[in-house]
Amino acid sequence: MSKGYSLFDGYTKQTKRYRTKRADEKKVRKGNLKRILKQIEKELLNPENFTVEEYAALEKRAETLRKEFPIKNKKDLSQHFIPFQTDYKTVVYVREKHCYKSKWLARFGRKRIDETIKAYHKELHKKPEGMIYWNPFINK
């Protein structure tokens, strides 16, 4: 594809969309930001090369650049997910800290939630390593 950006340039055989100059500018900018961030992080590994002020400024710049690349889907999967059987084939996994929210209390009831949590913790020592969603009641 040519970088001429005239009125009818920019069409490719793969797509029918018109690639604008702004889209290319964003792509180049994102690439430059990643390159600069990697360079700064590499420099931050050797703090003895900088004064305290220079190092603080570099850290601040790196933090600003990291905000341009947010981490998606930051879920804490180290919590316990309590399984509740809703019908013969459906299991709902609820985080232990959310079990007593009004939505789940209305759906399952406090007594059932208490019993399920106690039974889950009794079987917790059998939980396989690294498994997030685990149902100890599947064969019962």
N, CA, C and O atoms as CSV, one atom per row, in Angstrom:
chain,resi,resn,atom,element,x,y,z
A,1,MET,N,N,0.839,-1.178,0.000
A,1,MET,CA,C,0.000,0.000,0.000
A,1,MET,C,C,0.881,1.238,0.000
A,1,MET,O,O,1.859,1.311,0.745
A,2,SER,N,N,0.546,2.180,-0.809
A,2,SER,CA,C,1.350,3.395,-0.884
A,2,SER,C,C,0.998,4.330,0.259
A,2,SER,O,O,-0.096,4.285,0.822
A,3,LYS,N,N,1.957,5.172,0.579
A,3,LYS,CA,C,1.730,6.142,1.652
A,3,LYS,C,C,1.406,7.509,1.053
A,3,LYS,O,O,1.699,8.533,1.669
A,4,GLY,N,N,0.809,7.542,-0.135
A,4,GLY,CA,C,0.527,8.800,-0.801
A,4,GLY,C,C,-0.637,9.562,-0.197
A,4,GLY,O,O,-0.638,10.792,-0.232
A,5,TYR,N,N,-1.609,8.887,0.347
A,5,TYR,CA,C,-2.795,9.486,0.972
A,5,TYR,C,C,-3.566,10.420,0.053
A,5,TYR,O,O,-4.151,11.404,0.505
A,6,SER,N,N,-3.564,10.113,-1.217
A,6,SER,CA,C,-4.422,10.900,-2.097
A,6,SER,C,C,-5.848,10.380,-1.923
A,6,SER,O,O,-6.080,9.417,-1.192
A,7,LEU,N,N,-6.769,11.001,-2.578
A,7,LEU,CA,C,-8.174,10.704,-2.339
A,7,LEU,C,C,-8.531,9.250,-2.620
A,7,LEU,O,O,-9.336,8.671,-1.890
A,8,PHE,N,N,-7.960,8.648,-3.648
A,8,PHE,CA,C,-8.352,7.291,-3.996
A,8,PHE,C,C,-7.296,6.250,-3.669
A,8,PHE,O,O,-7.489,5.076,-3.986
A,9,ASP,N,N,-6.190,6.633,-3.049
A,9,ASP,CA,C,-5.205,5.649,-2.606
A,9,ASP,C,C,-5.636,5.085,-1.256
A,9,ASP,O,O,-6.433,5.693,-0.541
A,10,GLY,N,N,-5.112,3.947,-0.928
A,10,GLY,CA,C,-5.385,3.399,0.391
A,10,GLY,C,C,-6.248,2.166,0.369
A,10,GLY,O,O,-6.346,1.484,1.389
A,11,TYR,N,N,-6.882,1.842,-0.746
A,11,TYR,CA,C,-7.674,0.630,-0.815
A,11,TYR,C,C,-6.754,-0.557,-1.045
A,11,TYR,O,O,-5.810,-0.470,-1.830
A,12,THR,N,N,-7.022,-1.657,-0.371
A,12,THR,CA,C,-6.235,-2.866,-0.567
A,12,THR,C,C,-7.159,-3.974,-1.040
A,12,THR,O,O,-8.382,-3.848,-0.972
A,13,LYS,N,N,-6.572,-5.050,-1.515
A,13,LYS,CA,C,-7.392,-6.160,-1.974
A,13,LYS,C,C,-7.980,-6.947,-0.814
A,13,LYS,O,O,-9.010,-7.600,-0.984
A,14,GLN,N,N,-7.352,-6.906,0.374
A,14,GLN,CA,C,-7.856,-7.658,1.517
A,14,GLN,C,C,-9.112,-7.007,2.111
A,14,GLN,O,O,-10.043,-7.704,2.515
A,15,THR,N,N,-9.133,-5.696,2.160
A,15,THR,CA,C,-10.273,-5.013,2.774
A,15,THR,C,C,-10.825,-3.973,1.826
A,15,THR,O,O,-10.154,-3.553,0.883
A,16,LYS,N,N,-12.032,-3.570,2.079
A,16,LYS,CA,C,-12.652,-2.530,1.276
A,16,LYS,C,C,-12.654,-1.193,2.019
A,16,LYS,O,O,-13.126,-0.183,1.499
A,17,ARG,N,N,-12.114,-1.203,3.252
A,17,ARG,CA,C,-12.108,0.022,4.033
A,17,ARG,C,C,-10.975,0.938,3.575
A,17,ARG,O,O,-9.926,0.479,3.122
A,18,TYR,N,N,-11.202,2.186,3.700
A,18,TYR,CA,C,-10.211,3.178,3.318
A,18,TYR,C,C,-9.317,3.461,4.507
A,18,TYR,O,O,-9.786,3.906,5.554
A,19,ARG,N,N,-8.037,3.206,4.347
A,19,ARG,CA,C,-7.091,3.442,5.442
A,19,ARG,C,C,-6.686,4.904,5.418
A,19,ARG,O,O,-6.145,5.398,4.428
A,20,THR,N,N,-6.950,5.576,6.502
A,20,THR,CA,C,-6.662,7.004,6.553
A,20,THR,C,C,-5.282,7.259,7.125
A,20,THR,O,O,-4.647,6.368,7.689
A,21,LYS,N,N,-4.845,8.458,6.972
A,21,LYS,CA,C,-3.550,8.864,7.496
A,21,LYS,C,C,-3.556,8.785,9.016
A,21,LYS,O,O,-2.549,8.413,9.618
A,22,ARG,N,N,-4.664,9.126,9.639
A,22,ARG,CA,C,-4.756,9.110,11.102
A,22,ARG,C,C,-4.573,7.701,11.654
A,22,ARG,O,O,-3.908,7.530,12.675
A,23,ALA,N,N,-5.141,6.695,11.009
A,23,ALA,CA,C,-4.987,5.313,11.475
A,23,ALA,C,C,-3.524,4.898,11.434
A,23,ALA,O,O,-3.035,4.241,12.353
A,24,ASP,N,N,-2.826,5.280,10.371
A,24,ASP,CA,C,-1.399,4.966,10.273
A,24,ASP,C,C,-0.595,5.707,11.339
A,24,ASP,O,O,0.354,5.163,11.904
A,25,GLU,N,N,-0.984,6.952,11.608
A,25,GLU,CA,C,-0.293,7.726,12.635
A,25,GLU,C,C,-0.452,7.066,14.009
A,25,GLU,O,O,0.502,7.003,14.784
A,26,LYS,N,N,-1.655,6.578,14.305
A,26,LYS,CA,C,-1.896,5.906,15.588
A,26,LYS,C,C,-1.065,4.630,15.702
A,26,LYS,O,O,-0.505,4.333,16.758
A,27,LYS,N,N,-0.995,3.888,14.612
A,27,LYS,CA,C,-0.226,2.655,14.611
A,27,LYS,C,C,1.259,2.928,14.866
A,27,LYS,O,O,1.899,2.234,15.657
A,28,VAL,N,N,1.794,3.936,14.194
A,28,VAL,CA,C,3.203,4.303,14.368
A,28,VAL,C,C,3.448,4.806,15.782
A,28,VAL,O,O,4.457,4.464,16.398
A,29,ARG,N,N,2.530,5.618,16.302
A,29,ARG,CA,C,2.667,6.150,17.661
A,29,ARG,C,C,2.683,5.034,18.695
A,29,ARG,O,O,3.504,5.042,19.612
A,30,LYS,N,N,1.777,4.076,18.548
A,30,LYS,CA,C,1.707,2.949,19.483
A,30,LYS,C,C,3.003,2.145,19.459
A,30,LYS,O,O,3.510,1.738,20.504
A,31,GLY,N,N,3.529,1.923,18.268
A,31,GLY,CA,C,4.799,1.209,18.137
A,31,GLY,C,C,5.946,1.958,18.793
A,31,GLY,O,O,6.788,1.359,19.461
A,32,ASN,N,N,5.974,3.279,18.599
A,32,ASN,CA,C,7.021,4.088,19.221
A,32,ASN,C,C,6.908,4.063,20.742
A,32,ASN,O,O,7.919,3.983,21.440
A,33,LEU,N,N,5.683,4.131,21.255
A,33,LEU,CA,C,5.490,4.093,22.703
A,33,LEU,C,C,5.991,2.775,23.293
A,33,LEU,O,O,6.640,2.768,24.339
A,34,LYS,N,N,5.692,1.665,22.625
A,34,LYS,CA,C,6.163,0.361,23.110
A,34,LYS,C,C,7.685,0.295,23.102
A,34,LYS,O,O,8.300,-0.200,24.046
A,35,ARG,N,N,8.278,0.792,22.042
A,35,ARG,CA,C,9.740,0.772,21.934
A,35,ARG,C,C,10.374,1.613,23.037
A,35,ARG,O,O,11.330,1.176,23.676
A,36,ILE,N,N,9.852,2.807,23.263
A,36,ILE,CA,C,10.403,3.693,24.298
A,36,ILE,C,C,10.204,3.093,25.684
A,36,ILE,O,O,11.096,3.179,26.528
A,37,LEU,N,N,9.046,2.489,25.928
A,37,LEU,CA,C,8.784,1.864,27.233
A,37,LEU,C,C,9.769,0.734,27.507
A,37,LEU,O,O,10.294,0.623,28.615
A,38,LYS,N,N,10.021,-0.103,26.505
A,38,LYS,CA,C,10.991,-1.186,26.681
A,38,LYS,C,C,12.385,-0.633,26.969
A,38,LYS,O,O,13.115,-1.169,27.803
A,39,GLN,N,N,12.744,0.437,26.277
A,39,GLN,CA,C,14.060,1.051,26.480
A,39,GLN,C,C,14.169,1.627,27.895
A,39,GLN,O,O,15.188,1.441,28.559
A,40,ILE,N,N,13.139,2.314,28.354
A,40,ILE,CA,C,13.169,2.893,29.704
A,40,ILE,C,C,13.208,1.798,30.761
A,40,ILE,O,O,13.945,1.910,31.741
A,41,GLU,N,N,12.416,0.732,30.574
A,41,GLU,CA,C,12.426,-0.361,31.554
A,41,GLU,C,C,13.799,-1.032,31.614
A,41,GLU,O,O,14.241,-1.454,32.683
A,42,LYS,N,N,14.462,-1.126,30.478
A,42,LYS,CA,C,15.815,-1.699,30.451
A,42,LYS,C,C,16.792,-0.801,31.211
A,42,LYS,O,O,17.659,-1.285,31.938
A,43,GLU,N,N,16.639,0.510,31.033
A,43,GLU,CA,C,17.507,1.450,31.737
A,43,GLU,C,C,17.237,1.459,33.242
A,43,GLU,O,O,18.154,1.662,34.038
A,44,LEU,N,N,15.993,1.241,33.624
A,44,LEU,CA,C,15.643,1.245,35.051
A,44,LEU,C,C,16.231,0.051,35.803
A,44,LEU,O,O,16.271,0.056,37.034
A,45,LEU,N,N,16.683,-0.960,35.082
A,45,LEU,CA,C,17.293,-2.123,35.738
A,45,LEU,C,C,18.647,-1.775,36.358
A,45,LEU,O,O,19.126,-2.494,37.235
A,46,ASN,N,N,19.258,-0.700,35.919
A,46,ASN,CA,C,20.556,-0.260,36.446
A,46,ASN,C,C,20.413,1.105,37.108
A,46,ASN,O,O,20.782,2.114,36.506
A,47,PRO,N,N,19.887,1.166,38.335
A,47,PRO,CA,C,19.661,2.467,38.975
A,47,PRO,C,C,20.952,3.192,39.356
A,47,PRO,O,O,20.935,4.402,39.584
A,48,GLU,N,N,22.068,2.468,39.426
A,48,GLU,CA,C,23.326,3.121,39.817
A,48,GLU,C,C,23.844,4.076,38.744
A,48,GLU,O,O,24.727,4.887,39.022
A,49,ASN,N,N,23.314,3.995,37.529
A,49,ASN,CA,C,23.742,4.871,36.440
A,49,ASN,C,C,23.102,6.263,36.499
A,49,ASN,O,O,23.475,7.147,35.727
A,50,PHE,N,N,22.140,6.463,37.412
A,50,PHE,CA,C,21.374,7.703,37.454
A,50,PHE,C,C,21.423,8.320,38.842
A,50,PHE,O,O,21.667,7.643,39.841
A,51,THR,N,N,21.185,9.625,38.873
A,51,THR,CA,C,21.000,10.285,40.163
A,51,THR,C,C,19.582,9.960,40.647
A,51,THR,O,O,18.778,9.400,39.902
A,52,VAL,N,N,19.294,10.308,41.868
A,52,VAL,CA,C,17.973,10.021,42.430
A,52,VAL,C,C,16.878,10.738,41.640
A,52,VAL,O,O,15.818,10.169,41.378
A,53,GLU,N,N,17.140,11.986,41.265
A,53,GLU,CA,C,16.142,12.760,40.522
A,53,GLU,C,C,15.921,12.178,39.121
A,53,GLU,O,O,14.786,12.073,38.658
A,54,GLU,N,N,17.014,11.803,38.455
A,54,GLU,CA,C,16.882,11.223,37.109
A,54,GLU,C,C,16.121,9.905,37.162
A,54,GLU,O,O,15.271,9.632,36.314
A,55,TYR,N,N,16.435,9.092,38.166
A,55,TYR,CA,C,15.759,7.796,38.298
A,55,TYR,C,C,14.265,7.983,38.572
A,55,TYR,O,O,13.435,7.267,38.011
A,56,ALA,N,N,13.923,8.945,39.437
A,56,ALA,CA,C,12.513,9.226,39.744
A,56,ALA,C,C,11.782,9.709,38.494
A,56,ALA,O,O,10.642,9.319,38.245
A,57,ALA,N,N,12.443,10.556,37.710
A,57,ALA,CA,C,11.825,11.055,36.477
A,57,ALA,C,C,11.601,9.918,35.484
A,57,ALA,O,O,10.555,9.856,34.838
A,58,LEU,N,N,12.576,9.016,35.360
A,58,LEU,CA,C,12.418,7.868,34.460
A,58,LEU,C,C,11.289,6.957,34.916
A,58,LEU,O,O,10.511,6.470,34.096
A,59,GLU,N,N,11.195,6.723,36.231
A,59,GLU,CA,C,10.105,5.892,36.754
A,59,GLU,C,C,8.751,6.514,36.448
A,59,GLU,O,O,7.812,5.824,36.050
A,60,LYS,N,N,8.662,7.831,36.640
A,60,LYS,CA,C,7.407,8.537,36.367
A,60,LYS,C,C,7.045,8.439,34.886
A,60,LYS,O,O,5.881,8.234,34.545
A,61,ARG,N,N,8.030,8.583,34.013
A,61,ARG,CA,C,7.796,8.484,32.569
A,61,ARG,C,C,7.349,7.069,32.194
A,61,ARG,O,O,6.443,6.898,31.377
A,62,ALA,N,N,7.984,6.059,32.789
A,62,ALA,CA,C,7.607,4.672,32.504
A,62,ALA,C,C,6.185,4.401,32.976
A,62,ALA,O,O,5.430,3.707,32.297
A,63,GLU,N,N,5.818,4.936,34.120
A,63,GLU,CA,C,4.453,4.739,34.637
A,63,GLU,C,C,3.424,5.382,33.720
A,63,GLU,O,O,2.356,4.815,33.486
A,64,THR,N,N,3.736,6.552,33.207
A,64,THR,CA,C,2.846,7.227,32.263
A,64,THR,C,C,2.683,6.400,30.984
A,64,THR,O,O,1.578,6.280,30.455
A,65,LEU,N,N,3.777,5.837,30.496
A,65,LEU,CA,C,3.704,5.016,29.282
A,65,LEU,C,C,2.939,3.719,29.530
A,65,LEU,O,O,2.240,3.235,28.640
A,66,ARG,N,N,3.062,3.155,30.725
A,66,ARG,CA,C,2.330,1.911,31.046
A,66,ARG,C,C,0.821,2.141,31.025
A,66,ARG,O,O,0.054,1.227,30.724
A,67,LYS,N,N,0.400,3.355,31.345
A,67,LYS,CA,C,-1.036,3.666,31.323
A,67,LYS,C,C,-1.592,3.614,29.903
A,67,LYS,O,O,-2.794,3.423,29.719
A,68,GLU,N,N,-0.740,3.780,28.907
A,68,GLU,CA,C,-1.175,3.683,27.514
A,68,GLU,C,C,-1.497,2.245,27.114
A,68,GLU,O,O,-2.214,2.014,26.140
A,69,PHE,N,N,-0.968,1.278,27.868
A,69,PHE,CA,C,-1.183,-0.134,27.566
A,69,PHE,C,C,-1.812,-0.803,28.787
A,69,PHE,O,O,-1.125,-1.511,29.523
A,70,PRO,N,N,-3.108,-0.588,29.009
A,70,PRO,CA,C,-3.738,-1.140,30.208
A,70,PRO,C,C,-3.800,-2.664,30.143
A,70,PRO,O,O,-3.931,-3.253,29.071
A,71,ILE,N,N,-3.705,-3.278,31.303
A,71,ILE,CA,C,-3.816,-4.728,31.390
A,71,ILE,C,C,-5.294,-5.070,31.437
A,71,ILE,O,O,-6.024,-4.593,32.306
A,72,LYS,N,N,-5.725,-5.887,30.513
A,72,LYS,CA,C,-7.131,-6.242,30.441
A,72,LYS,C,C,-7.401,-7.476,31.290
A,72,LYS,O,O,-6.537,-8.337,31.461
A,73,ASN,N,N,-8.605,-7.540,31.811
A,73,ASN,CA,C,-9.080,-8.723,32.526
A,73,ASN,C,C,-8.218,-9.034,33.752
A,73,ASN,O,O,-7.647,-10.120,33.856
A,74,LYS,N,N,-8.130,-8.097,34.660
A,74,LYS,CA,C,-7.343,-8.277,35.869
A,74,LYS,C,C,-8.220,-8.906,36.959
A,74,LYS,O,O,-8.593,-8.223,37.913
A,75,LYS,N,N,-8.542,-10.152,36.836
A,75,LYS,CA,C,-9.362,-10.833,37.828
A,75,LYS,C,C,-8.475,-11.531,38.837
A,75,LYS,O,O,-7.444,-12.103,38.484
A,76,ASP,N,N,-8.879,-11.480,40.085
A,76,ASP,CA,C,-8.160,-12.186,41.128
A,76,ASP,C,C,-8.712,-13.604,41.181
A,76,ASP,O,O,-9.761,-13.842,41.779
A,77,LEU,N,N,-8.017,-14.538,40.564
A,77,LEU,CA,C,-8.502,-15.912,40.479
A,77,LEU,C,C,-8.000,-16.777,41.625
A,77,LEU,O,O,-8.174,-17.995,41.599
A,78,SER,N,N,-7.378,-16.164,42.634
A,78,SER,CA,C,-6.919,-16.939,43.785
A,78,SER,C,C,-8.022,-17.132,44.810
A,78,SER,O,O,-7.827,-17.847,45.793
A,79,GLN,N,N,-9.177,-16.510,44.605
A,79,GLN,CA,C,-10.292,-16.637,45.533
A,79,GLN,C,C,-10.985,-17.975,45.331
A,79,GLN,O,O,-10.721,-18.700,44.371
A,80,HIS,N,N,-11.882,-18.281,46.264
A,80,HIS,CA,C,-12.663,-19.510,46.143
A,80,HIS,C,C,-13.961,-19.221,45.405
A,80,HIS,O,O,-14.674,-18.270,45.726
A,81,PHE,N,N,-14.257,-20.049,44.419
A,81,PHE,CA,C,-15.512,-19.954,43.683
A,81,PHE,C,C,-16.395,-21.103,44.152
A,81,PHE,O,O,-16.084,-22.268,43.906
A,82,ILE,N,N,-17.493,-20.780,44.825
A,82,ILE,CA,C,-18.375,-21.782,45.407
A,82,ILE,C,C,-19.377,-22.237,44.342
A,82,ILE,O,O,-20.068,-21.403,43.757
A,83,PRO,N,N,-19.468,-23.553,44.081
A,83,PRO,CA,C,-20.403,-24.038,43.063
A,83,PRO,C,C,-21.811,-24.252,43.637
A,83,PRO,O,O,-21.973,-24.828,44.712
A,84,PHE,N,N,-22.810,-23.784,42.909
A,84,PHE,CA,C,-24.211,-24.009,43.265
A,84,PHE,C,C,-24.900,-24.639,42.071
A,84,PHE,O,O,-24.854,-24.097,40.966
A,85,GLN,N,N,-25.531,-25.767,42.284
A,85,GLN,CA,C,-26.257,-26.469,41.230
A,85,GLN,C,C,-27.639,-25.844,41.117
A,85,GLN,O,O,-28.406,-25.868,42.079
A,86,THR,N,N,-27.970,-25.281,39.947
A,86,THR,CA,C,-29.280,-24.650,39.777
A,86,THR,C,C,-30.307,-25.629,39.213
A,86,THR,O,O,-31.470,-25.612,39.616
A,87,ASP,N,N,-29.884,-26.471,38.295
A,87,ASP,CA,C,-30.744,-27.556,37.821
A,87,ASP,C,C,-29.860,-28.759,37.520
A,87,ASP,O,O,-28.685,-28.764,37.887
A,88,TYR,N,N,-30.396,-29.766,36.867
A,88,TYR,CA,C,-29.669,-31.021,36.731
A,88,TYR,C,C,-28.383,-30.893,35.908
A,88,TYR,O,O,-27.515,-31.761,36.002
A,89,LYS,N,N,-28.239,-29.835,35.106
A,89,LYS,CA,C,-27.023,-29.723,34.291
A,89,LYS,C,C,-26.314,-28.369,34.396
A,89,LYS,O,O,-25.286,-28.171,33.749
A,90,THR,N,N,-26.835,-27.439,35.190
A,90,THR,CA,C,-26.256,-26.111,35.277
A,90,THR,C,C,-25.643,-25.876,36.655
A,90,THR,O,O,-26.286,-26.097,37.681
A,91,VAL,N,N,-24.392,-25.426,36.660
A,91,VAL,CA,C,-23.693,-25.073,37.897
A,91,VAL,C,C,-23.273,-23.614,37.795
A,91,VAL,O,O,-22.702,-23.189,36.791
A,92,VAL,N,N,-23.562,-22.851,38.850
A,92,VAL,CA,C,-23.181,-21.443,38.918
A,92,VAL,C,C,-22.061,-21.323,39.938
A,92,VAL,O,O,-22.202,-21.772,41.075
A,93,TYR,N,N,-20.930,-20.708,39.529
A,93,TYR,CA,C,-19.804,-20.485,40.433
A,93,TYR,C,C,-19.861,-19.047,40.930
A,93,TYR,O,O,-19.824,-18.101,40.143
A,94,VAL,N,N,-19.954,-18.897,42.259
A,94,VAL,CA,C,-20.056,-17.579,42.875
A,94,VAL,C,C,-18.838,-17.377,43.767
A,94,VAL,O,O,-18.469,-18.270,44.530
A,95,ARG,N,N,-18.211,-16.203,43.675
A,95,ARG,CA,C,-17.093,-15.915,44.565
A,95,ARG,C,C,-17.586,-15.968,46.005
A,95,ARG,O,O,-18.695,-15.536,46.320
A,96,GLU,N,N,-16.741,-16.504,46.860
A,96,GLU,CA,C,-17.143,-16.675,48.255
A,96,GLU,C,C,-17.519,-15.337,48.897
A,96,GLU,O,O,-18.456,-15.273,49.692
A,97,LYS,N,N,-16.805,-14.288,48.560
A,97,LYS,CA,C,-17.104,-12.992,49.175
A,97,LYS,C,C,-18.419,-12.398,48.673
A,97,LYS,O,O,-18.961,-11.492,49.305
A,98,HIS,N,N,-18.944,-12.895,47.539
A,98,HIS,CA,C,-20.200,-12.376,46.998
A,98,HIS,C,C,-21.398,-13.267,47.291
A,98,HIS,O,O,-22.511,-12.951,46.870
A,99,CYS,N,N,-21.202,-14.356,47.990
A,99,CYS,CA,C,-22.290,-15.311,48.214
A,99,CYS,C,C,-23.477,-14.713,48.958
A,99,CYS,O,O,-24.615,-15.123,48.732
A,100,TYR,N,N,-23.231,-13.758,49.836
A,100,TYR,CA,C,-24.306,-13.215,50.659
A,100,TYR,C,C,-24.902,-11.929,50.097
A,100,TYR,O,O,-25.573,-11.189,50.817
A,101,LYS,N,N,-24.664,-11.664,48.831
A,101,LYS,CA,C,-25.332,-10.529,48.189
A,101,LYS,C,C,-26.800,-10.885,47.984
A,101,LYS,O,O,-27.162,-12.059,47.891
A,102,SER,N,N,-27.630,-9.865,47.916
A,102,SER,CA,C,-29.078,-10.085,47.859
A,102,SER,C,C,-29.499,-10.946,46.663
A,102,SER,O,O,-30.459,-11.710,46.753
A,103,LYS,N,N,-28.789,-10.821,45.562
A,103,LYS,CA,C,-29.117,-11.614,44.367
A,103,LYS,C,C,-29.016,-13.099,44.654
A,103,LYS,O,O,-29.907,-13.866,44.289
A,104,TRP,N,N,-27.910,-13.520,45.321
A,104,TRP,CA,C,-27.697,-14.931,45.587
A,104,TRP,C,C,-28.530,-15.422,46.766
A,104,TRP,O,O,-28.951,-16.579,46.797
A,105,LEU,N,N,-28.765,-14.539,47.737
A,105,LEU,CA,C,-29.633,-14.916,48.852
A,105,LEU,C,C,-31.051,-15.198,48.356
A,105,LEU,O,O,-31.693,-16.146,48.809
A,106,ALA,N,N,-31.531,-14.384,47.437
A,106,ALA,CA,C,-32.878,-14.591,46.895
A,106,ALA,C,C,-32.944,-15.865,46.055
A,106,ALA,O,O,-33.971,-16.543,46.026
A,107,ARG,N,N,-31.857,-16.183,45.379
A,107,ARG,CA,C,-31.870,-17.332,44.483
A,107,ARG,C,C,-31.666,-18.664,45.209
A,107,ARG,O,O,-32.329,-19.653,44.898
A,108,PHE,N,N,-30.736,-18.683,46.189
A,108,PHE,CA,C,-30.388,-19.947,46.830
A,108,PHE,C,C,-30.831,-20.031,48.290
A,108,PHE,O,O,-31.079,-21.132,48.783
A,109,GLY,N,N,-30.937,-18.922,48.986
A,109,GLY,CA,C,-31.305,-18.918,50.397
A,109,GLY,C,C,-30.083,-19.017,51.293
A,109,GLY,O,O,-29.097,-19.668,50.944
A,110,ARG,N,N,-30.151,-18.370,52.447
A,110,ARG,CA,C,-29.018,-18.311,53.368
A,110,ARG,C,C,-28.617,-19.690,53.879
A,110,ARG,O,O,-27.427,-19.986,53.987
A,111,LYS,N,N,-29.591,-20.529,54.193
A,111,LYS,CA,C,-29.295,-21.861,54.744
A,111,LYS,C,C,-28.506,-22.697,53.737
A,111,LYS,O,O,-27.510,-23.328,54.092
A,112,ARG,N,N,-28.950,-22.697,52.495
A,112,ARG,CA,C,-28.254,-23.474,51.462
A,112,ARG,C,C,-26.852,-22.930,51.217
A,112,ARG,O,O,-25.911,-23.701,51.033
A,113,ILE,N,N,-26.707,-21.608,51.214
A,113,ILE,CA,C,-25.388,-21.000,51.009
A,113,ILE,C,C,-24.447,-21.404,52.132
A,113,ILE,O,O,-23.309,-21.795,51.876
A,114,ASP,N,N,-24.922,-21.312,53.403
A,114,ASP,CA,C,-24.088,-21.703,54.553
A,114,ASP,C,C,-23.643,-23.159,54.449
A,114,ASP,O,O,-22.470,-23.471,54.654
A,115,GLU,N,N,-24.579,-24.044,54.132
A,115,GLU,CA,C,-24.252,-25.471,54.032
A,115,GLU,C,C,-23.259,-25.747,52.903
A,115,GLU,O,O,-22.331,-26.539,53.067
A,116,THR,N,N,-23.453,-25.103,51.780
A,116,THR,CA,C,-22.563,-25.319,50.634
A,116,THR,C,C,-21.158,-24.823,50.930
A,116,THR,O,O,-20.183,-25.489,50.581
A,117,ILE,N,N,-21.038,-23.670,51.566
A,117,ILE,CA,C,-19.715,-23.134,51.888
A,117,ILE,C,C,-18.995,-24.046,52.882
A,117,ILE,O,O,-17.803,-24.313,52.726
A,118,LYS,N,N,-19.709,-24.523,53.900
A,118,LYS,CA,C,-19.094,-25.436,54.876
A,118,LYS,C,C,-18.629,-26.718,54.194
A,118,LYS,O,O,-17.516,-27.184,54.439
A,119,ALA,N,N,-19.471,-27.285,53.343
A,119,ALA,CA,C,-19.114,-28.521,52.641
A,119,ALA,C,C,-17.939,-28.289,51.692
A,119,ALA,O,O,-17.073,-29.153,51.556
A,120,TYR,N,N,-17.906,-27.143,51.043
A,120,TYR,CA,C,-16.810,-26.815,50.130
A,120,TYR,C,C,-15.489,-26.745,50.887
A,120,TYR,O,O,-14.476,-27.272,50.427
A,121,HIS,N,N,-15.501,-26.093,52.048
A,121,HIS,CA,C,-14.263,-25.961,52.822
A,121,HIS,C,C,-13.810,-27.299,53.405
A,121,HIS,O,O,-12.615,-27.500,53.620
A,122,LYS,N,N,-14.735,-28.207,53.661
A,122,LYS,CA,C,-14.344,-29.545,54.127
A,122,LYS,C,C,-13.603,-30.312,53.035
A,122,LYS,O,O,-12.693,-31.088,53.326
A,123,GLU,N,N,-13.988,-30.098,51.797
A,123,GLU,CA,C,-13.399,-30.808,50.656
A,123,GLU,C,C,-12.234,-30.047,50.015
A,123,GLU,O,O,-11.622,-30.540,49.068
A,124,LEU,N,N,-11.928,-28.862,50.518
A,124,LEU,CA,C,-10.942,-27.993,49.890
A,124,LEU,C,C,-9.551,-28.618,49.806
A,124,LEU,O,O,-8.805,-28.312,48.875
A,125,HIS,N,N,-9.187,-29.474,50.739
A,125,HIS,CA,C,-7.858,-30.095,50.709
A,125,HIS,C,C,-7.679,-31.026,49.505
A,125,HIS,O,O,-6.550,-31.381,49.165
A,126,LYS,N,N,-8.772,-31.422,48.863
A,126,LYS,CA,C,-8.714,-32.299,47.682
A,126,LYS,C,C,-8.624,-31.512,46.363
A,126,LYS,O,O,-8.484,-32.105,45.294
A,127,LYS,N,N,-8.703,-30.204,46.444
A,127,LYS,CA,C,-8.713,-29.381,45.232
A,127,LYS,C,C,-7.387,-29.511,44.501
A,127,LYS,O,O,-6.335,-29.326,45.114
A,128,PRO,N,N,-7.405,-29.826,43.198
A,128,PRO,CA,C,-6.169,-29.924,42.405
A,128,PRO,C,C,-5.468,-28.575,42.302
A,128,PRO,O,O,-6.109,-27.524,42.308
A,129,GLU,N,N,-4.165,-28.623,42.208
A,129,GLU,CA,C,-3.351,-27.410,42.138
A,129,GLU,C,C,-3.607,-26.670,40.825
A,129,GLU,O,O,-3.619,-27.280,39.756
A,130,GLY,N,N,-3.811,-25.358,40.908
A,130,GLY,CA,C,-3.974,-24.533,39.718
A,130,GLY,C,C,-5.373,-24.521,39.134
A,130,GLY,O,O,-5.604,-23.838,38.137
A,131,MET,N,N,-6.302,-25.239,39.706
A,131,MET,CA,C,-7.662,-25.268,39.184
A,131,MET,C,C,-8.455,-24.110,39.781
A,131,MET,O,O,-8.431,-23.901,40.994
A,132,ILE,N,N,-9.148,-23.366,38.946
A,132,ILE,CA,C,-9.883,-22.190,39.405
A,132,ILE,C,C,-11.320,-22.568,39.753
A,132,ILE,O,O,-11.771,-22.360,40.880
A,133,TYR,N,N,-12.030,-23.121,38.783
A,133,TYR,CA,C,-13.413,-23.516,38.993
A,133,TYR,C,C,-13.430,-25.013,39.290
A,133,TYR,O,O,-13.173,-25.834,38.409
A,134,TRP,N,N,-13.732,-25.353,40.521
A,134,TRP,CA,C,-13.679,-26.745,40.956
A,134,TRP,C,C,-14.971,-27.082,41.674
A,134,TRP,O,O,-15.400,-26.347,42.564
A,135,ASN,N,N,-15.596,-28.193,41.293
A,135,ASN,CA,C,-16.854,-28.614,41.909
A,135,ASN,C,C,-16.632,-29.939,42.622
A,135,ASN,O,O,-16.591,-30.983,41.971
A,136,PRO,N,N,-16.484,-29.922,43.960
A,136,PRO,CA,C,-16.280,-31.175,44.702
A,136,PRO,C,C,-17.551,-32.005,44.821
A,136,PRO,O,O,-17.491,-33.168,45.221
A,137,PHE,N,N,-18.703,-31.428,44.481
A,137,PHE,CA,C,-19.983,-32.104,44.663
A,137,PHE,C,C,-20.469,-32.786,43.390
A,137,PHE,O,O,-21.618,-33.224,43.333
A,138,ILE,N,N,-19.629,-32.886,42.376
A,138,ILE,CA,C,-20.080,-33.381,41.074
A,138,ILE,C,C,-20.512,-34.842,41.102
A,138,ILE,O,O,-21.404,-35.230,40.348
A,139,ASN,N,N,-19.911,-35.646,41.941
A,139,ASN,CA,C,-20.271,-37.072,41.978
A,139,ASN,C,C,-21.212,-37.403,43.121
A,139,ASN,O,O,-21.497,-38.576,43.360
A,140,LYS,N,N,-21.695,-36.409,43.824
A,140,LYS,CA,C,-22.569,-36.682,44.979
A,140,LYS,C,C,-24.010,-36.590,44.594
A,140,LYS,O,O,-24.887,-36.789,45.435
